[in-house]
Amino acid sequence: MAVPKRKTSKSRRNKRRSHHRVSEVNILEDKKSGEYRLSHHIDLKSGYYNGKKILDL
């Protein structure tokens, strides 16, 4: 049976886990309405996307 010969140090363990972090959500403030929205999404309050009216509200 394979058993580790030495205890894994905290430093080595944490280096391995350095990529396990939660990524940030890209939230930005809309220029026209001032509402917060996700990037590359339609602003549901005004119906604009990329400066063009998409939804009629």
Secondary structure, DSSP 8 states (H G I E B T S, - for coil): ----SS---HHHHHHHGGG-S-----EEE-TTT--EEETTS--TTT-EETTEE-S--
